[in-house]
Amino acid sequence: MRLVVFLSIFLMAATSALAETTMLSRFGVTLYLPDNWRLLTSSELNAVDDIDAVAEQNIASEVGRSELLKKIRGGGLELIFNTQKIKNSGGFYDNITLLETNDQVPEAATQIKSTCAALPSLLSRTLGRNVQLENCEGKIIQSYPAFVLSYAGDVPNTRIVQYMLQLEQNRSLVLTLTYHMQTPQVIADFESAIERLEFNELF
């Protein structure tokens, strides 16, 4: 796939050091991750032609592919890759996507319960496969209401963990980790980054 070829260009220079790196998102948040994670620039994102490989969990249909392409081209999506290679994963790389939405985070216990009950069938229709949630709950992240869910990824032996944070009344930030089961330590990286998010003046 073109994405694999594209990634190989800059991954050859990636280090295996685990020092921390600071990533300033265009969405107005700062993330702290080990420096084996890399935030793709806008020009690098625009060079990625294999949209299916960028965020397979979001684009089961042609309409979904079109919408994701618009987000990429318009700067509405950010992509962070774990540059450490995973053996026998078919070229898969752990990744984090960030995007904004106008959707509301369910906050009341009844809202959370009903949303969690409805999501499996909704995700199954959207993704074109059977989806069973492994986790679905409401949280508070640094005083922001958050909705958290996880389920198996479309790529074999992968898992998706998603946090949706309500930053303003009609503005939410969605952070989605897609990782390989061989690399469970990235969950700690991701959740630490979520808990340590810094919100800049944009918000």
MILOTI-846311 format. One line per 8 residues: number of its first residue (from 1); for each residue y negated, x, z of N, C-alpha, C. Coordinates in Angstrom, 2 decimals, padded with zeros to 5 digits. Each point is the difference from the previous one (the first is absolute). Layout:
N
NUM = Y X Z Y X Z Y X Z ~ ...
//
This chain:
203
1 = 001.18 000.83 000.00 -001.18 -000.83 000.00 -001.25 000.88 000.00 ~ -001.09 -000.56 -000.55 -001.22 000.78 -000.09 -000.54 000.38 001.36 ~ 000.19 -000.90 000.99 -000.51 000.29 001.33 000.65 001.24 000.58 ~ 001.31 000.16 -000.21 000.73 001.15 000.51 -000.56 001.28 -000.61 ~ -000.24 -000.02 -001.32 -000.57 001.15 -000.68 -001.39 000.29 000.54 ~ -000.79 -001.05 000.15 -001.36 000.15 000.50 -000.01 000.61 001.40 ~ 000.86 -000.54 000.87 000.03 000.49 001.37 000.43 001.46 000.08 ~ 000.91 000.40 -000.88 000.52 001.36 000.07 -001.09 001.03 -000.21
9 = -001.07 -000.37 -000.70 -001.08 000.93 -000.27 -000.67 000.45 001.28 ~ -000.32 -000.96 000.89 -000.69 000.42 001.21 000.92 000.20 001.19 ~ 001.22 -000.52 -000.06 000.92 000.19 001.12 000.53 001.42 000.06 ~ -000.01 000.69 -001.13 000.46 001.39 -000.01 -000.83 000.85 000.93 ~ -001.26 -000.39 000.20 -000.89 000.80 000.84 -000.05 -000.50 001.43 ~ 000.72 -001.06 000.31 -000.05 -000.59 001.33 000.68 000.91 001.02 ~ -000.58 000.09 001.18 000.58 000.83 001.05 000.91 -000.83 000.88 ~ 000.82 000.68 000.77 000.88 -000.71 000.92 -000.54 000.03 001.42
17 = -001.23 000.49 000.16 -000.60 000.05 001.32 -000.24 -001.39 000.53 ~ 000.02 -000.16 001.33 -000.14 -001.31 000.59 -001.31 -000.14 000.78 ~ -001.00 000.82 -000.34 -001.30 -000.14 000.63 -000.60 -001.34 -000.40 ~ -000.94 -000.47 000.81 -000.59 -001.30 -000.26 -001.11 000.08 -001.04 ~ -000.09 -001.04 -000.82 -001.08 -000.08 -000.98 -000.75 -001.32 000.20 ~ -001.28 000.02 -000.34 -000.86 -001.18 000.14 -000.25 -000.60 -001.37 ~ 000.22 -001.29 -000.15 -000.18 -000.67 -001.28 -001.05 -001.10 000.14 ~ -001.08 000.11 -000.76 -001.05 -001.00 000.01 000.25 -000.98 -001.14
25 = 000.28 -001.24 000.36 000.28 -001.03 -000.99 -001.29 -000.59 -000.54 ~ 000.03 -000.42 -001.26 -001.17 -000.67 -000.57 -000.20 -001.38 000.62 ~ 000.99 -000.47 000.76 -000.12 -001.29 000.67 -000.69 000.13 001.36 ~ -000.47 001.20 000.33 -000.78 000.16 001.22 000.80 000.31 001.24 ~ 001.23 000.49 -000.16 000.78 000.43 001.16 000.41 001.45 -000.19 ~ 000.22 000.67 001.13 000.50 001.36 -000.01 001.40 000.00 000.59 ~ 000.94 000.65 -000.72 001.38 000.09 000.46 000.32 001.45 000.34 ~ 000.85 000.17 001.00 000.48 001.33 000.38 001.51 000.03 -000.23
33 = 000.44 000.90 -000.89 001.40 000.13 -000.36 000.37 001.48 -000.07 ~ 001.30 000.31 000.14 000.41 001.39 -000.23 -000.39 000.41 -001.41 ~ -000.27 001.29 -000.21 -000.57 000.39 -001.29 001.02 000.10 -001.13 ~ 001.22 -000.48 000.23 000.91 -000.18 -001.13 -000.29 -001.32 -000.73 ~ -000.95 -000.80 000.53 -000.45 -001.21 -000.68 -001.23 000.32 -000.82 ~ -000.10 -000.61 -001.19 -001.13 000.25 -000.89 -000.56 -001.30 -000.55 ~ -001.32 -000.15 000.11 -000.70 -001.15 -000.56 -000.35 000.29 -001.45 ~ 000.50 -000.83 -000.93 -000.31 000.19 -001.41 -001.46 -000.36 -000.28
41 = -000.64 000.79 -000.82 -001.37 -000.29 -000.42 000.02 -001.14 -001.01 ~ -001.19 -000.54 -000.28 -000.10 -001.08 -000.99 000.48 000.45 -001.36 ~ -000.32 001.24 -000.39 000.42 000.50 -001.31 001.51 000.18 -000.05 ~ 000.59 000.41 001.12 001.46 000.14 000.03 000.67 -001.35 -000.07 ~ -000.55 -000.99 000.70 000.56 -001.35 -000.08 -000.10 -000.54 -001.42 ~ -001.13 000.23 -000.66 -000.18 -000.49 -001.36 000.95 000.67 -000.98 ~ 000.52 001.19 000.37 000.92 000.72 -000.88 001.43 -000.48 000.16 ~ 000.25 -000.83 001.02 001.36 -000.48 000.24 000.25 -001.20 -000.90
49 = 000.90 000.16 -000.96 000.30 -001.08 -000.95 001.17 -000.85 000.45 ~ 000.88 000.56 000.84 001.18 -000.74 000.41 -000.34 -000.87 001.20 ~ -000.58 -001.16 -000.25 -000.46 -000.86 001.07 001.15 -000.49 000.87 ~ 001.17 -000.21 -000.59 001.15 -000.45 000.78 000.32 000.96 001.13 ~ -000.15 001.30 -000.25 000.37 001.00 000.99 -001.08 000.21 001.04 ~ -001.20 -000.47 -000.26 -001.09 000.22 000.95 000.18 -000.86 001.24 ~ 000.26 -001.29 -000.17 000.11 -000.90 001.15 000.93 -001.14 -000.35 ~ 001.30 000.29 -000.11 000.94 -000.98 -000.49 000.03 -001.26 000.86
57 = -000.35 000.13 001.27 000.08 -001.16 000.87 -001.05 -001.04 -000.31 ~ -001.01 000.34 -000.82 -001.09 -000.93 -000.27 000.04 -000.62 -001.39 ~ 000.94 000.41 -000.85 -000.16 -000.33 -001.42 001.30 -000.46 -000.65 ~ 000.58 -001.05 000.51 001.25 -000.47 -000.56 -000.18 -000.69 -001.35 ~ -001.17 -000.56 -000.26 -000.22 -000.75 -001.24 -001.01 000.70 -000.89 ~ -000.09 -000.45 -001.24 -000.98 000.54 -000.93 -001.42 -000.27 000.49 ~ -000.21 -001.18 000.61 -001.31 -000.32 000.56 -000.33 000.99 001.11 ~ 001.00 000.30 000.85 -000.21 000.96 001.08 -000.34 001.37 -000.53
65 = 000.66 000.43 -001.07 -000.29 001.30 -000.60 -001.43 000.05 -000.51 ~ -000.43 -001.09 -000.63 -001.34 -000.07 -000.54 -001.04 000.07 001.11 ~ 000.24 -000.73 001.09 -000.94 -000.01 001.12 -000.07 001.36 000.67 ~ 001.17 000.65 000.16 000.01 001.32 000.63 -000.72 001.01 -000.88 ~ 000.20 -000.09 -001.31 -000.68 000.91 -000.92 -001.51 -000.15 000.13 ~ -000.48 -001.25 000.11 -001.43 -000.24 000.16 -000.51 000.64 001.29 ~ 000.78 -000.13 001.08 -000.40 000.59 001.27 -000.08 001.51 -000.10 ~ 000.98 000.62 -000.66 000.01 001.45 -000.15 -001.20 000.45 -000.81
73 = -000.21 -000.63 -001.16 -001.10 000.39 -000.88 -001.36 -000.28 000.65 ~ -000.08 -001.04 000.82 -001.27 -000.36 000.60 -000.24 000.63 001.36 ~ 000.90 000.87 000.44 -000.17 000.66 001.29 000.36 -000.89 001.17 ~ 000.75 -001.07 -000.24 000.35 -000.93 001.07 001.29 000.33 000.71 ~ 000.60 001.14 -000.32 001.24 000.41 000.64 -000.03 001.50 000.21 ~ 000.48 000.43 001.15 000.15 001.43 000.27 001.47 000.31 000.23 ~ 000.41 001.20 -000.37 001.40 000.39 000.09 000.12 001.36 000.65 ~ 000.82 000.07 001.04 000.24 001.25 000.72 001.49 000.32 -000.13
81 = 000.32 001.23 -000.43 001.38 000.42 -000.18 000.41 001.01 001.04 ~ 001.25 -000.11 000.46 000.62 001.05 000.79 000.53 001.03 -001.00 ~ -000.55 001.20 000.00 000.34 000.99 -001.02 001.34 000.69 000.24 ~ 000.62 -000.27 001.15 001.30 000.61 000.26 001.08 -000.72 -000.80 ~ 000.78 000.76 -000.74 001.04 -000.59 -000.83 001.15 -000.54 000.85 ~ 000.62 -001.05 -000.49 001.14 -000.61 000.67 001.23 000.25 -000.86 ~ 001.02 000.61 000.55 001.21 000.31 -000.76 000.73 -001.28 -000.41 ~ 000.52 000.02 -001.21 000.84 -001.09 -000.51 -000.66 -001.38 000.10
89 = -001.32 -000.03 -000.27 -000.71 -001.28 000.07 -000.46 -000.48 -001.37 ~ 000.42 000.69 -001.05 -000.37 -000.42 -001.35 -001.47 000.17 -000.30 ~ -000.65 000.97 000.63 -001.42 000.24 -000.26 -000.93 -000.85 000.82 ~ 000.52 -000.74 000.98 -000.84 -000.84 000.84 -000.79 000.85 000.99 ~ -001.27 -000.38 000.23 -000.84 000.64 001.01 -000.51 -001.07 000.96 ~ 000.05 000.29 001.30 -000.62 -000.90 000.96 -001.47 -000.17 -000.37 ~ -000.52 -001.20 000.17 -001.40 -000.24 -000.37 -000.64 -001.07 000.86 ~ -001.32 000.07 000.09 -000.81 -000.98 000.70 -001.04 -000.53 -000.97
97 = -000.10 -001.32 -000.10 -001.06 -000.59 -000.81 -000.99 -000.70 000.92 ~ -001.27 000.03 -000.41 -001.07 -000.71 000.70 -000.69 -000.90 -001.00 ~ -000.23 -001.25 000.38 -000.78 -000.90 -000.84 -000.66 -001.06 000.86 ~ -001.04 -000.61 -000.54 -000.72 -001.05 000.71 000.44 -001.37 -000.52 ~ -000.12 -001.01 000.85 000.32 -001.36 -000.38 -000.93 -000.96 000.73 ~ -000.14 -001.20 -000.53 -000.78 -001.04 000.67 000.86 -000.87 000.91 ~ 001.30 000.29 000.05 000.91 -000.81 000.82 -000.31 000.16 001.48 ~ 000.30 -001.05 000.75 -000.23 -000.01 001.43 001.26 000.43 000.75
105 = -000.17 000.80 001.03 001.10 000.38 000.86 000.31 -001.15 000.96 ~ 001.25 -000.45 000.06 000.33 -001.04 000.97 -000.11 000.56 001.42 ~ -000.68 -000.74 000.88 -000.25 000.51 001.35 000.69 -000.82 001.09 ~ -000.09 -001.31 -000.10 000.64 -000.85 001.02 001.51 000.12 -000.10 ~ 000.67 -000.18 001.14 001.46 000.14 000.04 000.67 -000.97 -000.97 ~ -000.53 -001.21 -000.12 000.59 -000.98 -000.92 -000.19 000.44 -001.46 ~ -001.16 000.59 -000.31 -000.25 000.49 -001.36 000.95 001.15 -000.35 ~ 000.16 000.90 000.95 000.88 001.15 -000.23 001.43 -000.48 -000.21
113 = 000.44 -000.93 000.82 001.37 -000.52 -000.11 000.23 -000.68 -001.35 ~ -000.92 -000.84 -000.42 000.17 -000.72 -001.26 -000.10 000.95 -001.20 ~ -000.89 000.99 000.09 -000.13 000.98 -001.08 001.27 000.82 -000.13 ~ 000.54 000.45 001.11 001.24 000.79 -000.02 001.17 -000.82 -000.55 ~ -000.01 -001.30 000.28 001.07 -000.87 -000.50 -000.10 -000.20 -001.51 ~ -001.25 -000.04 -000.51 -000.21 -000.26 -001.43 000.11 001.24 -000.87 ~ -000.24 001.17 000.58 -000.09 001.22 -000.81 001.28 000.38 -000.75 ~ 001.20 -000.11 000.59 001.19 000.41 -000.75 000.14 -000.68 -001.35
121 = -000.19 -001.32 -000.05 000.14 -000.70 -001.28 -001.15 000.35 -000.94 ~ -001.22 000.15 000.56 -001.14 000.37 -000.83 000.17 001.39 -000.61 ~ 000.40 000.97 000.83 000.22 001.36 -000.50 001.17 000.05 -000.98 ~ 001.03 -000.78 000.25 001.15 -000.04 -000.91 -000.41 -000.48 -001.37 ~ -000.84 -001.04 -000.05 -000.48 -000.51 -001.29 -000.91 001.01 -000.68 ~ -000.90 000.60 000.79 -000.96 000.94 -000.57 000.67 001.26 -000.52 ~ 000.96 000.53 000.75 000.64 001.27 -000.35 001.24 -000.18 -000.87 ~ 000.47 -001.23 -000.14 001.15 -000.24 -000.85 001.31 000.50 000.57
129 = 000.09 000.04 001.33 001.23 000.43 000.66 000.03 -000.62 001.39 ~ 001.16 000.02 000.63 000.10 -000.57 001.34 -000.66 000.93 001.02 ~ -000.92 -000.54 000.77 -000.71 000.78 001.01 000.25 -000.62 001.38 ~ 000.48 000.83 000.91 000.17 -000.40 001.39 -000.88 000.90 000.87 ~ -000.86 -000.59 000.80 -000.89 000.79 000.83 000.75 000.65 001.15 ~ -000.28 001.28 000.23 000.56 000.71 001.14 -000.92 -000.10 001.20 ~ -001.30 -000.16 -000.27 -000.99 -000.14 001.06 -001.17 -000.82 -000.53 ~ -000.56 -000.84 000.84 -001.15 -000.82 -000.37 -000.70 -000.39 001.29
137 = -001.22 000.50 000.21 -000.68 -000.24 001.26 -001.50 000.21 -000.12 ~ -000.71 -000.53 000.96 -001.43 000.23 000.10 -000.29 001.08 001.02 ~ -001.04 000.78 -000.23 -000.40 001.06 000.91 -001.52 000.07 000.04 ~ -000.50 000.81 000.92 -001.41 000.35 000.02 -000.09 001.51 -000.19 ~ -000.71 000.43 -001.03 -000.19 001.41 -000.28 -001.48 000.31 000.19 ~ -000.32 000.70 001.08 -001.38 000.37 000.29 -000.95 -001.20 -000.07 ~ 000.39 -001.08 000.61 -000.75 -001.26 000.10 000.03 -000.84 -001.28 ~ 000.66 000.48 -001.05 000.12 -000.78 -001.24 001.34 -000.74 -000.01
145 = -000.01 -001.30 -000.32 001.27 -000.71 -000.15 000.81 000.61 -001.14 ~ 001.29 000.15 000.22 000.87 000.60 -001.02 001.29 -000.79 -000.13 ~ 000.53 000.00 -001.21 001.27 -000.67 -000.29 000.93 001.06 -000.56 ~ 001.19 000.11 000.59 000.92 001.09 -000.33 001.33 -000.57 -000.47 ~ 000.51 000.52 -001.10 001.32 -000.40 -000.46 000.73 001.18 -000.62 ~ 001.32 -000.11 -000.05 000.81 001.03 -000.64 001.23 -000.64 -000.62 ~ 000.47 000.62 -001.09 001.17 -000.49 -000.71 000.52 001.09 -000.92 ~ 001.20 -000.19 -000.53 000.60 001.00 -000.89 -000.77 000.09 -001.30
153 = -000.13 001.21 -000.53 -000.67 000.21 -001.27 000.91 -000.32 -001.18 ~ -000.59 -000.05 -001.18 000.77 -000.29 -001.20 000.83 001.21 -000.41 ~ -000.55 001.21 000.18 000.75 001.22 -000.29 001.07 000.17 001.08 ~ 001.25 000.30 -000.38 001.07 000.13 001.01 -000.38 000.96 001.13 ~ 000.36 -000.38 001.22 -000.21 000.83 001.19 -001.47 000.24 000.33 ~ -000.85 -000.95 -000.39 -001.40 000.10 000.38 -000.38 -001.20 000.85 ~ -001.12 000.13 000.71 -000.46 -001.05 000.90 -001.52 -000.09 -000.11 ~ -000.52 -001.19 000.17 -001.44 -000.26 -000.10 -000.52 -000.46 001.36
161 = -001.08 000.61 000.45 -000.69 -000.41 001.23 -001.45 -000.26 -000.36 ~ -000.49 -001.17 000.35 -001.35 -000.39 -000.42 -000.84 -000.47 001.19 ~ -001.22 000.52 000.07 -000.98 -000.42 000.99 -001.18 -000.63 -000.74 ~ -000.39 -001.19 000.44 -001.18 -000.67 -000.55 -001.00 -000.18 001.13 ~ -001.16 000.64 -000.10 -001.01 -000.04 001.04 -001.18 -000.85 -000.43 ~ -000.40 -000.93 000.85 -001.15 -000.86 -000.27 -001.28 000.72 000.43 ~ -000.75 000.52 -000.97 -001.19 000.78 000.32 -001.26 -000.86 000.06 ~ -000.05 -001.02 -000.85 -001.10 -000.97 000.00 000.61 -001.36 -000.26
169 = -000.82 -001.04 000.02 000.53 -001.35 -000.14 000.80 -000.19 -001.28 ~ -000.50 000.51 -001.11 000.71 -000.15 -001.27 000.35 001.36 -000.62 ~ 000.33 000.93 000.86 000.29 001.34 -000.49 001.06 000.66 000.86 ~ 001.13 000.29 -000.62 001.10 000.66 000.70 000.39 001.26 -000.75 ~ 000.51 000.97 000.76 000.52 001.23 -000.58 001.50 000.01 000.18 ~ 000.73 000.22 -001.10 001.45 000.02 000.02 000.48 001.43 -000.22 ~ 000.77 000.52 000.95 000.58 001.33 -000.11 001.51 -000.16 -000.06 ~ 000.60 000.49 -001.07 001.42 -000.19 -000.23 000.71 001.34 -000.14
177 = 000.97 000.23 000.85 000.84 001.20 -000.09 001.31 -000.36 -000.66 ~ 000.38 000.73 -001.04 001.32 -000.12 -000.61 000.68 001.35 000.18 ~ 001.11 000.02 000.71 000.62 001.29 000.32 001.52 -000.06 -000.19 ~ 000.57 001.18 -000.17 001.44 000.14 -000.18 000.67 000.10 001.37 ~ 001.18 -000.58 000.13 000.70 000.00 001.28 000.38 001.42 000.45 ~ -000.03 000.96 -000.92 000.26 001.39 000.38 -001.16 000.61 000.76 ~ -001.16 -000.64 -000.02 -001.20 000.58 000.62 -000.58 -000.94 001.05 ~ 000.76 -000.34 001.04 -000.49 -000.95 001.00 -001.20 000.52 000.79
185 = -000.24 001.32 -000.01 -001.14 000.53 000.76 -001.33 -000.46 -000.55 ~ -000.03 -000.45 -001.27 -001.28 -000.44 -000.56 -000.50 -001.28 000.66 ~ 000.91 -000.76 000.63 -000.44 -001.19 000.75 -000.95 000.42 001.11 ~ 000.36 001.06 000.72 -000.87 000.49 001.07 -001.33 000.49 -000.56 ~ 000.04 000.67 -001.17 -001.24 000.46 -000.65 -000.89 -001.19 -000.32 ~ 000.58 -001.03 -000.59 -000.75 -001.17 -000.45 -000.57 -000.77 001.18 ~ 000.83 -000.28 001.00 -000.45 -000.79 001.13 -001.05 000.74 000.82 ~ 000.14 001.33 000.08 -001.02 000.79 000.66 -001.33 -000.08 -000.75
193 = 000.08 000.06 -001.34 -001.21 -000.11 -000.82 -000.66 -001.36 000.18 ~ 000.81 -001.06 000.12 -000.54 -001.35 000.22 -000.71 -000.07 001.34 ~ 000.65 000.48 001.04 -000.57 -000.08 001.35 -001.26 000.85 000.13 ~ -000.12 001.05 -000.83 -001.14 000.92 000.10 -001.04 -000.23 -001.10 ~ 000.12 -001.07 -000.72 -000.98 -000.29 -001.05 -001.41 000.07 000.54 ~ -000.87 000.62 -000.77 -001.42 000.00 000.34 -000.73 -000.87 -001.01 ~ -000.82 -000.91 000.49 -000.70 -000.94 -000.85 -001.43 000.48 -000.18 ~ -000.38 000.25 -001.23 -001.30 000.57 -000.30 -001.06 -001.09 -000.19
201 = -001.21 000.40 -000.27 -001.13 -000.93 -000.03 000.10 -001.03 -001.11 ~ 000.90 000.23 -000.97 000.18 -000.98 -001.08 000.33 -001.37 000.57 ~ 000.70 -000.02 001.14 000.40 -001.26 000.59 -001.02 -000.52 000.98
//
